[in-house]
Amino acid sequence: MGSRVPWARFGAGAVATQAYTNPALGPIVLELMRKGLGVKEALTKALEGDPGRQYRQLAAASWSGETACFTGRLVPAEHGEYALKTCVAIANLVVSSSIPREMCRAFLEVLGEKHDHILALLEALKAGHEEGGDKRGDRSAALLVVGKTSTLPYYDKLVDVRIDFSNNPVADLTRVVEALRGKV
């Protein structure tokens, strides 16, 4: 569900919390990164206080591009994680452990061509869906992008859209985002 997975803060970074989600971990990791901890250290410190950490899957990227991920040993199979210097993706209960790699490939390809983070994130979601997505069928999708706004530090969201309980959530999310960007 999009209300529990993506977290981001301007100047700090972004976090995805999955598997048996503990939604508190996203804000905790972001606060630790804001205070200067590296991504790996922030993930480790946040998970230390979580008795269910072996059921969690997290990915994080700092504002400077550092990435890290964690997959607990009790995360549902099939799962995967893929981290590069500027891109990270995780997946669980999916048809293929290669989905995170394909998502990063699509993200970096579009970002390199178009220099558009929003479009690159949409293409990453499409790639994961096209690779097979969730074993149970994709039901939700979310896109959260933060940046410099005129209302900082109180509001930093450039895009915050989620589609829950859809038969085609990635296509629905794409339509909404394109409409918001004036491309429909």
MDTraj code that builds the backbone (N, CA, C; nanometers):
import mdtraj as md
import numpy as np

residues = "MET GLY SER ARG VAL PRO TRP ALA ARG PHE GLY ALA GLY ALA VAL ALA THR GLN ALA TYR THR ASN PRO ALA LEU GLY PRO ILE VAL LEU GLU LEU MET ARG LYS GLY LEU GLY VAL LYS GLU ALA LEU THR LYS ALA LEU GLU GLY ASP PRO GLY ARG GLN TYR ARG GLN LEU ALA ALA ALA SER TRP SER GLY GLU THR ALA CYS PHE THR GLY ARG LEU VAL PRO ALA GLU HIS GLY GLU TYR ALA LEU LYS THR CYS VAL ALA ILE ALA ASN LEU VAL VAL SER SER SER ILE PRO ARG GLU MET CYS ARG ALA PHE LEU GLU VAL LEU GLY GLU LYS HIS ASP HIS ILE LEU ALA LEU LEU GLU ALA LEU LYS ALA GLY HIS GLU GLU GLY GLY ASP LYS ARG GLY ASP ARG SER ALA ALA LEU LEU VAL VAL GLY LYS THR SER THR LEU PRO TYR TYR ASP LYS LEU VAL ASP VAL ARG ILE ASP PHE SER ASN ASN PRO VAL ALA ASP LEU THR ARG VAL VAL GLU ALA LEU ARG GLY LYS VAL".split()
xyz = np.array([
    [0.0833, -0.1181, 0.0000],
    [0.0000, 0.0000, 0.0000],
    [0.0877, 0.1244, 0.0000],
    [0.0519, 0.2160, -0.0840],
    [0.1288, 0.3380, -0.1000],
    [0.1352, 0.4254, 0.0230],
    [0.0442, 0.4046, 0.1176],
    [0.0478, 0.4858, 0.2388],
    [0.1534, 0.4359, 0.3378],
    [0.2085, 0.3165, 0.3160],
    [0.3028, 0.2572, 0.4105],
    [0.4421, 0.2341, 0.3539],
    [0.4581, 0.2412, 0.2211],
    [0.5847, 0.2007, 0.1590],
    [0.6790, 0.3176, 0.1312],
    [0.6389, 0.4185, 0.0516],
    [0.7364, 0.5237, 0.0161],
    [0.7423, 0.6361, 0.1198],
    [0.8659, 0.6791, 0.1477],
    [0.8914, 0.7907, 0.2398],
    [1.0034, 0.8729, 0.1789],
    [0.9947, 1.0039, 0.1870],
    [1.1016, 1.0883, 0.1349],
    [1.1008, 1.2226, 0.2068],
    [1.2180, 1.2837, 0.2135],
    [1.2324, 1.4162, 0.2730],
    [1.3389, 1.4929, 0.1972],
    [1.3024, 1.6152, 0.1549],
    [1.3957, 1.7000, 0.0825],
    [1.5238, 1.7169, 0.1636],
    [1.6360, 1.6976, 0.0977],
    [1.7652, 1.7146, 0.1614],
    [1.8151, 1.5922, 0.2366],
    [1.7276, 1.4974, 0.2656],
    [1.7678, 1.3758, 0.3373],
    [1.7751, 1.2572, 0.2419],
    [1.6613, 1.2219, 0.1793],
    [1.6610, 1.1089, 0.0883],
    [1.5248, 1.0442, 0.0776],
    [1.5267, 0.9164, 0.0421],
    [1.4034, 0.8399, 0.0235],
    [1.4206, 0.7007, 0.0821],
    [1.3085, 0.6427, 0.1266],
    [1.3085, 0.5097, 0.1868],
    [1.1853, 0.4351, 0.1371],
    [1.2012, 0.3054, 0.1128],
    [1.0879, 0.2171, 0.0867],
    [1.0873, 0.1113, 0.1959],
    [0.9721, 0.0910, 0.2577],
    [0.9555, -0.0099, 0.3621],
    [0.8563, -0.1136, 0.3115],
    [0.8954, -0.2414, 0.3123],
    [0.8108, -0.3462, 0.2546],
    [0.8092, -0.4716, 0.3396],
    [0.7582, -0.5767, 0.2781],
    [0.7367, -0.7081, 0.3377],
    [0.6323, -0.6905, 0.4478],
    [0.6565, -0.7400, 0.5654],
    [0.5647, -0.7140, 0.6772],
    [0.6027, -0.5751, 0.7286],
    [0.5426, -0.4750, 0.6687],
    [0.5868, -0.3369, 0.6813],
    [0.5720, -0.2814, 0.8223],
    [0.6768, -0.2153, 0.8664],
    [0.6705, -0.1310, 0.9850],
    [0.6831, 0.0118, 0.9323],
    [0.5693, 0.0842, 0.9174],
    [0.5754, 0.2159, 0.8554],
    [0.6543, 0.3188, 0.9346],
    [0.6840, 0.2930, 1.0597],
    [0.7648, 0.3867, 1.1383],
    [0.9096, 0.3899, 1.0892],
    [0.9542, 0.2836, 1.0251],
    [1.0944, 0.2770, 0.9843],
    [1.1306, 0.3818, 0.8800],
    [1.0393, 0.4143, 0.7887],
    [1.0683, 0.5167, 0.6882],
    [1.1050, 0.6496, 0.7506],
    [1.0175, 0.7068, 0.8343],
    [1.0515, 0.8340, 0.8980],
    [1.1740, 0.8267, 0.9894],
    [1.1942, 0.7128, 1.0556],
    [1.3111, 0.6993, 1.1430],
    [1.4397, 0.7042, 1.0603],
    [1.4448, 0.6283, 0.9511],
    [1.5637, 0.6271, 0.8657],
    [1.5895, 0.7670, 0.8092],
    [1.4834, 0.8339, 0.7626],
    [1.5004, 0.9694, 0.7080],
    [1.5546, 1.0665, 0.8128],
    [1.5051, 1.0571, 0.9339],
    [1.5532, 1.1464, 1.0400],
    [1.7006, 1.1185, 1.0716],
    [1.7383, 0.9919, 1.0747],
    [1.8784, 0.9570, 1.0997],
    [1.9688, 1.0078, 0.9872],
    [1.9223, 0.9971, 0.8628],
    [2.0016, 1.0499, 0.7510],
    [2.0084, 1.2016, 0.7579],
    [1.8974, 1.2667, 0.7950],
    [1.8971, 1.4124, 0.8082],
    [1.9989, 1.4579, 0.9115],
    [2.0170, 1.3767, 1.0153],
    [2.1130, 1.4096, 1.1215],
    [2.2565, 1.3757, 1.0840],
    [2.2773, 1.3203, 0.9631],
    [2.4122, 1.2986, 0.9151],
    [2.4592, 1.1547, 0.9075],
    [2.3792, 1.0586, 0.9488],
    [2.4215, 0.9201, 0.9364],
    [2.4197, 0.8790, 0.7898],
    [2.5125, 0.7914, 0.7523],
    [2.5117, 0.7335, 0.6188],
    [2.3916, 0.6414, 0.6041],
    [2.3602, 0.6056, 0.4817],
    [2.2412, 0.5241, 0.4559],
    [2.2498, 0.3892, 0.5268],
    [2.3602, 0.3195, 0.5148],
    [2.3734, 0.1876, 0.5784],
    [2.3618, 0.1990, 0.7297],
    [2.4263, 0.3006, 0.7853],
    [2.4207, 0.3197, 0.9308],
    [2.2781, 0.3537, 0.9755],
    [2.2085, 0.4345, 0.8969],
    [2.0706, 0.4717, 0.9308],
    [1.9791, 0.3496, 0.9272],
    [1.9944, 0.2658, 0.8257],
    [1.9132, 0.1431, 0.8198],
    [1.9433, 0.0531, 0.9383],
    [2.0707, 0.0328, 0.9664],
    [2.1103, -0.0546, 1.0771],
    [2.0562, -0.0033, 1.2097],
    [2.0729, 0.1263, 1.2355],
    [2.0273, 0.1840, 1.3628],
    [1.8747, 0.1758, 1.3753],
    [1.8025, 0.2051, 1.2683],
    [1.6558, 0.1988, 1.2725],
    [1.6085, 0.0560, 1.2983],
    [1.6717, -0.0400, 1.2345],
    [1.6299, -0.1797, 1.2501],
    [1.6657, -0.2368, 1.3870],
    [1.7681, -0.1803, 1.4538],
    [1.8063, -0.2279, 1.5878],
    [1.6894, -0.2217, 1.6846],
    [1.6048, -0.1210, 1.6700],
    [1.4927, -0.1036, 1.7611],
    [1.3659, -0.1749, 1.7180],
    [1.3722, -0.2560, 1.6136],
    [1.2539, -0.3235, 1.5609],
    [1.2623, -0.4733, 1.5888],
    [1.1814, -0.5248, 1.6824],
    [1.1869, -0.6679, 1.7126],
    [1.1448, -0.7564, 1.5945],
    [1.0748, -0.7004, 1.4965],
    [1.0331, -0.7776, 1.3796],
    [1.1217, -0.7579, 1.2591],
    [1.2446, -0.7106, 1.2794],
    [1.3318, -0.6735, 1.1675],
    [1.3555, -0.7864, 1.0673],
    [1.3514, -0.9106, 1.1088],
    [1.3760, -1.0195, 1.0145],
    [1.2596, -1.0395, 0.9161],
    [1.1476, -0.9711, 0.9413],
    [1.0327, -0.9742, 0.8497],
    [1.0300, -0.8526, 0.7569],
    [1.1267, -0.7635, 0.7692],
    [1.1254, -0.6356, 0.6970],
    [1.2150, -0.6386, 0.5741],
    [1.1775, -0.5524, 0.4818],
    [1.2617, -0.5252, 0.3661],
    [1.2619, -0.3745, 0.3467],
    [1.3807, -0.3158, 0.3410],
    [1.3942, -0.1718, 0.3266],
    [1.4975, -0.1377, 0.2200],
    [1.4727, -0.0267, 0.1544],
    [1.5697, 0.0308, 0.0621],
    [1.5765, 0.1793, 0.0931],
    [1.6946, 0.2369, 0.0809],
    [1.7095, 0.3797, 0.1073],
    [1.8131, 0.4397, 0.0144],
    [1.7908, 0.5666, -0.0179],
    [1.8856, 0.6447, -0.0967],
    [1.8990, 0.7809, -0.0313],
    [2.0213, 0.8247, -0.0127],
    [2.0424, 0.9566, 0.0463],
    [2.0298, 1.0629, -0.0620],
    [2.0182, 1.1881, -0.0204],
    [2.0085, 1.2992, -0.1138],
    [2.1328, 1.3063, -0.2029],
    [2.2463, 1.2613, -0.1498],
    [2.3713, 1.2651, -0.2272],
    [2.3880, 1.1433, -0.3181],
    [2.2965, 1.0464, -0.3096],
    [2.3010, 0.9327, -0.3999],
    [2.3516, 0.8029, -0.3406],
    [2.3885, 0.8012, -0.2146],
    [2.4310, 0.6774, -0.1492],
    [2.3081, 0.5869, -0.1325],
    [2.3243, 0.4560, -0.1547],
    [2.2112, 0.3637, -0.1427],
    [2.2462, 0.2451, -0.0537],
    [2.1418, 0.1824, -0.0008],
    [2.1576, 0.0599, 0.0767],
    [2.0227, -0.0098, 0.0836],
    [2.0269, -0.1404, 0.1089],
    [1.9024, -0.2135, 0.1282],
    [1.9228, -0.3226, 0.2326],
    [1.8110, -0.3706, 0.2828],
    [1.8109, -0.4761, 0.3833],
    [1.6930, -0.5673, 0.3546],
    [1.7191, -0.6969, 0.3573],
    [1.6129, -0.7963, 0.3466],
    [1.6295, -0.8939, 0.4614],
    [1.5312, -0.8974, 0.5516],
    [1.5355, -0.9897, 0.6647],
    [1.5224, -1.1337, 0.6190],
    [1.5713, -1.2258, 0.7007],
    [1.5725, -1.3669, 0.6605],
    [1.4329, -1.4281, 0.6562],
    [1.3319, -1.3617, 0.7130],
    [1.1957, -1.4150, 0.7136],
    [1.1033, -1.3423, 0.6148],
    [1.1613, -1.2641, 0.5248],
    [1.0840, -1.1952, 0.4209],
    [1.0299, -1.3003, 0.3243],
    [0.9041, -1.2840, 0.2812],
    [0.8460, -1.3837, 0.1902],
    [0.9275, -1.4012, 0.0618],
    [0.9402, -1.5275, 0.0211],
    [1.0048, -1.5575, -0.1072],
    [0.8988, -1.5376, -0.2152],
    [0.9295, -1.5203, -0.3274],
    [1.0535, -1.4882, -0.3945],
    [1.0830, -1.3415, -0.3662],
    [1.2067, -1.3084, -0.3376],
    [1.2418, -1.1692, -0.3115],
    [1.3744, -1.1357, -0.3773],
    [1.3992, -1.0073, -0.3861],
    [1.5247, -0.9626, -0.4439],
    [1.5560, -0.8209, -0.4023],
    [1.6807, -0.7852, -0.4194],
    [1.7251, -0.6484, -0.3941],
    [1.8378, -0.6184, -0.4921],
    [1.8479, -0.4916, -0.5276],
    [1.9504, -0.4504, -0.6218],
    [1.9876, -0.3069, -0.5884],
    [2.1158, -0.2830, -0.5668],
    [2.1607, -0.1493, -0.5288],
    [2.2830, -0.1098, -0.6097],
    [2.2754, 0.0067, -0.6665],
    [2.3878, 0.0700, -0.7341],
    [2.4164, 0.2001, -0.6603],
    [2.5147, 0.2753, -0.7047],
    [2.5464, 0.3993, -0.6356],
    [2.4297, 0.4973, -0.6364],
    [2.3535, 0.5038, -0.7433],
    [2.2472, 0.6040, -0.7526],
    [2.1073, 0.5454, -0.7659],
    [2.0928, 0.4157, -0.7472],
    [1.9621, 0.3533, -0.7658],
    [1.9532, 0.2286, -0.6787],
    [1.8373, 0.2082, -0.6177],
    [1.8151, 0.0888, -0.5363],
    [1.6693, 0.0460, -0.5533],
    [1.6475, -0.0857, -0.5566],
    [1.5112, -0.1385, -0.5660],
    [1.5034, -0.2688, -0.4877],
    [1.3867, -0.2952, -0.4312],
    [1.3617, -0.4184, -0.3569],
    [1.2274, -0.4750, -0.4008],
    [1.2108, -0.6057, -0.3785],
    [1.0845, -0.6705, -0.4126],
    [1.0707, -0.7967, -0.3287],
    [0.9474, -0.8296, -0.2927],
    [0.9215, -0.9554, -0.2244],
    [0.7840, -1.0064, -0.2659],
    [0.7663, -1.1356, -0.2520],
    [0.6440, -1.2035, -0.2944],
    [0.6162, -1.1741, -0.4417],
    [0.7223, -1.1819, -0.5217],
    [0.7157, -1.1508, -0.6637],
    [0.7466, -1.2760, -0.7464],
    [0.7195, -1.2685, -0.8758],
    [0.7406, -1.3851, -0.9619],
    [0.8880, -1.4096, -0.9930],
    [0.9724, -1.3075, -0.9743],
    [1.1141, -1.3231, -1.0088],
    [1.2008, -1.2329, -0.9219],
    [1.3126, -1.2875, -0.8762],
    [1.4058, -1.2071, -0.7971],
    [1.4808, -1.1064, -0.8839],
    [1.4656, -1.1135, -1.0164],
    [1.5328, -1.0195, -1.1065],
    [1.4575, -0.8872, -1.1198],
    [1.3406, -0.8767, -1.0630],
    [1.2602, -0.7548, -1.0777],
    [1.3343, -0.6298, -1.0305],
    [1.3984, -0.6284, -0.9139],
    [1.4698, -0.5060, -0.8734],
    [1.5778, -0.4630, -0.9725],
    [1.6510, -0.5594, -1.0280],
    [1.7536, -0.5259, -1.1266],
    [1.6915, -0.4613, -1.2506],
    [1.5814, -0.5169, -1.2983],
    [1.5138, -0.4617, -1.4158],
    [1.4575, -0.3230, -1.3874],
    [1.4100, -0.3017, -1.2664],
    [1.3589, -0.1703, -1.2290],
    [1.4712, -0.0668, -1.2312],
    [1.5860, -0.1016, -1.1751],
    [1.7001, -0.0087, -1.1755],
    [1.7485, 0.0173, -1.3174],
    [1.7523, -0.0866, -1.4004],
    [1.7940, -0.0699, -1.5395],
    [1.7033, 0.0307, -1.6096],
    [1.5721, 0.0144, -1.5956],
    [1.4766, 0.1047, -1.6609],
    [1.4898, 0.2463, -1.6059],
    [1.5018, 0.2595, -1.4745],
    [1.5152, 0.3911, -1.4117],
    [1.6369, 0.4655, -1.4669],
    [1.7527, 0.3993, -1.4656],
    [1.8758, 0.4651, -1.5083],
    [1.8754, 0.4951, -1.6581],
    [1.8151, 0.4074, -1.7371],
    [1.8072, 0.4308, -1.8813],
    [1.7254, 0.5563, -1.9112],
    [1.6094, 0.5680, -1.8508],
    [1.5226, 0.6841, -1.8758],
    [1.5832, 0.8098, -1.8153],
    [1.6388, 0.7992, -1.6962],
    [1.7003, 0.9163, -1.6334],
    [1.8152, 0.9684, -1.7189],
    [1.8950, 0.8789, -1.7747],
    [2.0059, 0.9194, -1.8601],
    [1.9611, 0.9868, -1.9890],
    [1.8482, 0.9408, -2.0442],
    [1.7966, 0.9975, -2.1697],
    [1.7171, 1.1254, -2.1474],
    [1.6291, 1.1245, -2.0491],
    [1.5317, 1.2331, -2.0313],
    [1.5641, 1.3271, -1.9155],
    [1.6488, 1.2845, -1.8219],
    [1.6830, 1.3648, -1.7031],
    [1.5566, 1.4040, -1.6254],
    [1.4624, 1.3112, -1.6165],
    [1.3322, 1.3351, -1.5537],
    [1.3086, 1.2246, -1.4507],
    [1.3248, 1.2583, -1.3218],
    [1.3103, 1.1584, -1.2158],
    [1.1700, 1.0991, -1.2099],
    [1.0699, 1.1798, -1.2333],
    [0.9329, 1.1304, -1.2257],
    [0.9082, 1.0272, -1.3353],
    [0.9448, 1.0590, -1.4568],
    [0.9290, 0.9655, -1.5682],
    [1.0140, 0.8401, -1.5451],
    [1.1342, 0.8566, -1.4943],
    [1.2221, 0.7421, -1.4683],
    [1.1612, 0.6492, -1.3632],
    [1.1020, 0.7057, -1.2599],
    [1.0369, 0.6223, -1.1578],
    [0.9164, 0.5490, -1.2150],
    [0.8374, 0.6165, -1.2967],
    [0.7234, 0.5501, -1.3617],
    [0.7710, 0.4341, -1.4488],
    [0.8778, 0.4562, -1.5237],
    [0.9293, 0.3497, -1.6104],
    [0.9838, 0.2329, -1.5280],
    [1.0423, 0.2625, -1.4121],
    [1.0892, 0.1548, -1.3242],
    [0.9718, 0.0708, -1.2752],
    [0.8626, 0.1363, -1.2369],
    [0.7439, 0.0621, -1.1943],
    [0.6890, -0.0228, -1.3087],
    [0.6852, 0.0343, -1.4284],
    [0.6387, -0.0412, -1.5458],
    [0.7273, -0.1628, -1.5702],
    [0.8579, -0.1463, -1.5579],
    [0.9505, -0.2579, -1.5800],
    [0.9267, -0.3702, -1.4794],
    [0.9051, -0.3339, -1.3541],
    [0.8759, -0.4354, -1.2528],
    [0.7465, -0.5087, -1.2821],
    [0.6468, -0.4344, -1.3253],
    [0.5175, -0.4935, -1.3609],
    [0.5326, -0.5856, -1.4820],
    [0.6049, -0.5393, -1.5833],
    [0.6238, -0.6191, -1.7055],
    [0.7077, -0.7439, -1.6799],
    [0.7936, -0.7393, -1.5808],
    [0.8756, -0.8553, -1.5448],
    [0.7920, -0.9605, -1.4705],
    [0.6702, -0.9257, -1.4333],
    [0.5815, -1.0223, -1.3677],
    [0.5206, -0.9715, -1.2391],
    [0.5876, -0.8772, -1.1730],
    [0.5317, -0.8154, -1.0529],
    [0.5014, -0.9126, -0.9399],
    [0.4011, -0.8775, -0.8644],
    [0.3578, -0.9521, -0.7467],
    [0.2991, -1.0872, -0.7868],
    [0.3331, -1.1915, -0.7128],
    [0.2795, -1.3254, -0.7400],
    [0.1270, -1.3277, -0.7340],
    [0.0708, -1.2416, -0.6516],
    [-0.0746, -1.2375, -0.6330],
    [-0.1426, -1.1453, -0.7333],
    [-0.0621, -1.0811, -0.8170],
    [-0.1129, -0.9799, -0.9092],
    [-0.0897, -0.8427, -0.8496],
    [-0.0433, -0.7501, -0.9308],
    [-0.0212, -0.6136, -0.8828],
    [-0.1555, -0.5512, -0.8490],
    [-0.1667, -0.4904, -0.7308],
    [-0.2917, -0.4307, -0.6844],
    [-0.2784, -0.2832, -0.6504],
    [-0.1551, -0.2369, -0.6276],
    [-0.1365, -0.0964, -0.5913],
    [-0.0032, -0.0464, -0.6451],
    [0.0066, 0.0848, -0.6573],
    [0.1305, 0.1500, -0.7022],
    [0.1325, 0.2901, -0.6428],
    [0.2514, 0.3396, -0.6159],
    [0.2632, 0.4729, -0.5569],
    [0.3869, 0.5430, -0.6116],
    [0.3780, 0.6747, -0.6142],
    [0.4909, 0.7566, -0.6587],
    [0.4999, 0.8779, -0.5675],
    [0.6151, 0.8925, -0.5031],
    [0.6417, 1.0048, -0.4144],
    [0.7745, 1.0666, -0.4564],
    [0.7699, 1.1947, -0.4911],
    [0.8906, 1.2685, -0.5291],
    [0.8905, 1.3986, -0.4502],
    [1.0022, 1.4278, -0.3843],
    [1.0144, 1.5518, -0.3083],
    [1.1206, 1.6396, -0.3732],
    [1.1131, 1.7683, -0.3420],
    [1.2103, 1.8627, -0.3954],
    [1.1942, 1.9973, -0.3290],
    [1.2649, 2.0931, -0.3807],
    [1.2609, 2.2283, -0.3261],
    [1.1287, 2.2935, -0.3648],
    [1.0547, 2.3381, -0.2642],
    [0.9278, 2.4069, -0.2858],
    [0.9317, 2.5429, -0.2169],
    [0.8347, 2.6257, -0.2464],
    [0.8276, 2.7581, -0.1835],
    [0.7829, 2.7494, -0.0375],
    [0.7409, 2.6310, 0.0070],
    [0.6911, 2.6155, 0.1439],
    [0.7836, 2.5330, 0.2329],
    [0.9087, 2.5152, 0.1883],
    [1.0058, 2.4450, 0.2733],
    [1.0262, 2.5227, 0.4023],
    [1.0486, 2.4632, 0.5133],
    [1.0688, 2.3210, 0.5378],
    [0.9390, 2.2460, 0.5682],
    [0.8255, 2.3109, 0.5515],
    [0.6994, 2.2506, 0.5939],
    [0.6384, 2.1549, 0.4932],
    [0.6661, 2.1759, 0.3655],
    [0.6083, 2.0906, 0.2626],
    [0.7073, 2.0785, 0.1482],
    [0.7405, 1.9537, 0.1124],
    [0.8422, 1.9307, 0.0094],
    [0.7966, 1.8384, -0.1032],
    [0.6699, 1.8044, -0.1086],
    [0.6225, 1.7070, -0.2077],
    [0.5975, 1.7714, -0.3435],
    [0.6604, 1.7123, -0.4462],
    [0.6364, 1.7531, -0.5841],
    [0.5298, 1.6636, -0.6468],
    [0.5352, 1.5342, -0.6142],
    [0.4359, 1.4361, -0.6584],
    [0.4118, 1.3404, -0.5431],
    [0.2861, 1.3164, -0.5122],
    [0.2485, 1.2208, -0.4078],
    [0.1160, 1.1580, -0.4506],
    [0.1252, 1.0482, -0.5249],
    [0.0072, 0.9833, -0.5811],
    [0.0145, 0.8348, -0.5502],
    [-0.0995, 0.7779, -0.5174],
    [-0.1041, 0.6326, -0.5009],
    [-0.2354, 0.5791, -0.5551],
    [-0.2272, 0.4578, -0.6042],
    [-0.3429, 0.3850, -0.6538],
    [-0.3508, 0.2578, -0.5710],
    [-0.4587, 0.2405, -0.4988],
    [-0.4777, 0.1208, -0.4173],
    [-0.5946, 0.0405, -0.4730],
    [-0.5813, -0.0911, -0.4698],
    [-0.6884, -0.1827, -0.5094],
    [-0.7343, -0.1619, -0.6527],
    [-0.6421, -0.1730, -0.7451],
    [-0.6704, -0.1586, -0.8874],
    [-0.6316, -0.2868, -0.9606],
    [-0.6986, -0.3141, -1.0709],
    [-0.6602, -0.4276, -1.1542],
    [-0.5403, -0.3949, -1.2420],
    [-0.5111, -0.2669, -1.2596],
    [-0.3950, -0.2243, -1.3386],
    [-0.3356, -0.0978, -1.2754],
    [-0.2751, -0.1126, -1.1573],
    [-0.2321, 0.0048, -1.0817],
    [-0.1222, 0.0875, -1.1474],
    [-0.0307, 0.0249, -1.2186],
    [0.0792, 0.1015, -1.2802],
    [0.0243, 0.1899, -1.3921],
    [-0.0647, 0.1354, -1.4746],
    [-0.1259, 0.2159, -1.5812],
    [-0.2112, 0.3275, -1.5221],
    [-0.2860, 0.2965, -1.4164],
    [-0.3686, 0.3991, -1.3519],
    [-0.2829, 0.5092, -1.2911],
    [-0.1737, 0.4708, -1.2260],
    [-0.0821, 0.5686, -1.1670],
    [-0.0216, 0.6565, -1.2762],
    [0.0185, 0.5958, -1.3854],
    [0.0770, 0.6712, -1.4969],
    [-0.0220, 0.7741, -1.5499],
    [-0.1476, 0.7352, -1.5667],
    [-0.2494, 0.8291, -1.6153],
    [-0.2671, 0.9469, -1.5200],
    [-0.2710, 0.9213, -1.3910],
    [-0.2893, 1.0276, -1.2931],
    [-0.1689, 1.1222, -1.2936],
    [-0.0489, 1.0659, -1.2918],
    [0.0717, 1.1493, -1.2906],
    [0.0817, 1.2313, -1.4173],
    [0.0525, 1.1720, -1.5316],
    [0.0564, 1.2466, -1.6572],
    [-0.0472, 1.3578, -1.6577],
    [-0.1646, 1.3336, -1.6023],
    [-0.2670, 1.4370, -1.5933],
    [-0.2201, 1.5521, -1.5044],
    [-0.1562, 1.5179, -1.3922],
    [-0.1048, 1.6216, -1.3025],
    [0.0050, 1.7041, -1.3667],
    [0.0803, 1.6414, -1.4539],
    [0.1907, 1.7114, -1.5220],
    [0.1441, 1.7806, -1.6515],
    [0.0144, 1.7686, -1.6823],
    [-0.0392, 1.8341, -1.8008],
    [-0.0054, 1.7632, -1.9305],
    [0.0149, 1.6332, -1.9242],
    [0.0532, 1.5589, -2.0436],
    [-0.0613, 1.4739, -2.0978],
    [-0.1797, 1.4917, -2.0463],
    [-0.2949, 1.4130, -2.0942],
    [-0.3866, 1.5054, -2.1720],
])
top = md.Topology()
chain = top.add_chain()
for i, resn in enumerate(residues, 1):
    res = top.add_residue(resn, chain, resSeq=i)
    for name in ("N", "CA", "C"):
        top.add_atom(name, md.element.get_by_symbol(name[0]), res)
traj = md.Trajectory(xyz[None], top)
